[in-house]
Amino acid sequence: MDKNLTELLDEKRRASEERGEDFQHQREQWLDRLNALYKEIEGWLYPAREKGHLSITYRKIPLMEDLLGRYEAPVMRIQFYNGRFIDLTPAGLHVIGARGRVDIDFGDRDVAIVGNMEDEGWTFAERKGRHYERFPFNQESFEALLSDFVEKF
């Protein structure tokens, strides 16, 4: 062994701390992307919100990711006039097949907003059997999802 235990631990700790700073930056970028996503959705829902058909609130939840550590992330709640609601809950940045995922609780549908691997954009993904079907993340698609939910009131 070329290094004694203390030297090896010193080296490993320095490397870990250096990576930790990078992961902290990734975590901050991820939280910024979440906040931008929620602001975009708020803009889409502004007319319905102004008429009192729905309200939007936020709360924080704890998340733990191997690479990002423990942190708190915002959950967006869209609550309708009758008390029914939909939560948009972040699952994490490091997920299989995407750069971040936000689960949408529709009850009977398994839908998520997933970060594109090639850019900073988003896509919807809905579980269909064993596979996920992706479709564009835009106001029209989001309103169609909400309309389907509202039809079941």
C-alpha positions in Angstrom: 0.0 0.0 0.0 1.5 3.3 -1.1 -0.5 5.5 1.1 -1.3 5.2 4.7 -5.0 5.1 5.8 -5.0 8.8 6.9 -3.6 10.0 3.5 -6.1 7.8 1.6 -9.0 9.1 3.7 -7.8 12.7 3.2 -7.7 12.2 -0.6 -11.1 10.5 -0.7 -12.7 13.2 1.5 -11.3 16.0 -0.7 -12.7 14.3 -3.8 -16.0 13.7 -2.2 -16.3 17.4 -1.1 -15.4 18.6 -4.6 -18.1 16.4 -6.1 -20.5 17.6 -3.4 -20.1 21.2 -4.6 -21.0 20.1 -8.1 -24.0 18.1 -6.8 -25.1 21.1 -4.8 -25.1 23.2 -8.0 -27.1 20.4 -9.8 -29.6 20.4 -6.9 -30.0 24.2 -7.2 -30.5 24.0 -10.9 -33.1 21.3 -10.5 -35.0 23.4 -8.0 -34.8 26.4 -10.3 -36.2 24.2 -13.1 -39.1 23.1 -10.9 -40.0 26.6 -9.9 -39.9 27.7 -13.6 -42.1 24.7 -14.5 -44.6 25.7 -11.8 -44.6 29.4 -12.9 -45.4 28.3 -16.5 -48.3 26.2 -15.3 -49.5 29.0 -13.1 -49.6 31.2 -16.2 -51.7 28.7 -18.1 -54.2 28.5 -15.2 -54.4 32.2 -14.6 -57.8 32.7 -16.2 -59.5 29.9 -14.2 -57.7 31.1 -11.1 -59.0 34.7 -11.6 -62.6 33.4 -11.9 -62.2 31.5 -8.6 -62.5 28.1 -10.2 -59.3 26.9 -8.6 -56.5 27.9 -6.3 -52.8 27.1 -6.3 -50.7 26.5 -3.2 -47.3 25.1 -2.4 -45.7 23.0 0.3 -42.3 21.5 0.7 -41.5 17.8 0.9 -38.2 16.1 1.8 -36.4 14.2 -0.9 -33.3 12.0 -0.8 -31.2 11.2 -3.8 -28.0 9.3 -3.8 -26.1 12.0 -5.7 -27.9 15.1 -4.5 -28.4 14.2 -0.8 -31.3 15.3 1.3 -33.2 18.4 0.2 -36.6 19.9 0.2 -38.6 20.4 -3.0 -41.9 22.2 -3.7 -45.1 20.4 -4.4 -47.7 22.4 -6.4 -51.4 21.8 -5.4 -54.1 22.8 -7.8 -57.3 22.8 -5.8 -60.7 23.2 -7.5 -63.8 25.0 -6.3 -65.3 21.8 -4.9 -62.2 20.8 -2.8 -60.9 18.2 -5.3 -57.2 18.7 -6.1 -54.2 17.6 -8.1 -50.7 17.5 -6.7 -47.6 17.9 -8.8 -44.9 16.1 -6.8 -41.2 16.0 -7.8 -39.8 12.5 -7.7 -36.2 13.7 -8.2 -33.6 14.8 -10.8 -31.8 11.5 -11.3 -34.5 9.2 -12.7 -34.3 6.6 -15.4 -34.9 7.9 -18.9 -35.3 11.6 -18.0 -33.6 14.6 -16.4 -36.1 15.0 -13.6 -39.6 13.8 -13.0 -42.7 15.4 -11.5 -45.6 13.0 -10.8 -49.2 14.2 -11.2 -51.8 12.7 -8.9 -54.9 12.2 -11.1 -56.0 9.2 -9.1 -56.8 6.8 -12.0 -54.1 7.9 -14.4 -50.3 7.5 -14.1 -49.0 10.7 -15.6 -45.7 12.5 -15.1 -43.9 15.5 -16.4 -40.4 14.4 -17.4 -37.3 16.5 -18.2 -35.9 16.0 -21.7 -32.4 14.5 -21.8 -31.3 16.7 -24.7 -32.4 20.1 -23.5 -34.1 22.0 -20.6 -37.6 21.2 -21.9 -40.3 18.9 -20.5 -42.6 16.2 -21.9 -45.6 14.4 -20.5 -45.3 10.7 -20.0 -48.3 8.4 -19.2 -48.1 4.8 -18.3 -49.9 2.5 -20.8 -49.4 -1.0 -19.6 -45.7 -1.7 -19.3 -44.6 1.3 -21.3 -44.8 5.0 -21.1 -46.4 7.0 -23.9 -44.9 10.5 -24.3 -46.7 13.5 -25.6 -45.9 17.2 -25.8 -45.8 19.3 -22.7 -47.8 22.4 -23.6 -50.9 24.3 -22.4 -53.2 22.4 -24.7 -52.1 19.0 -23.4 -52.2 20.1 -19.8 -55.7 21.5 -20.1 -56.8 18.3 -21.8 -55.5 16.3 -18.8 -57.2 18.7 -16.4 -60.5 18.6 -18.4 -60.5 14.8 -18.2 -60.1 15.1 -14.4 -62.8 17.7 -14.1 -65.2 15.7 -16.2 -65.2 13.0 -13.5 -66.4 15.5 -10.8 
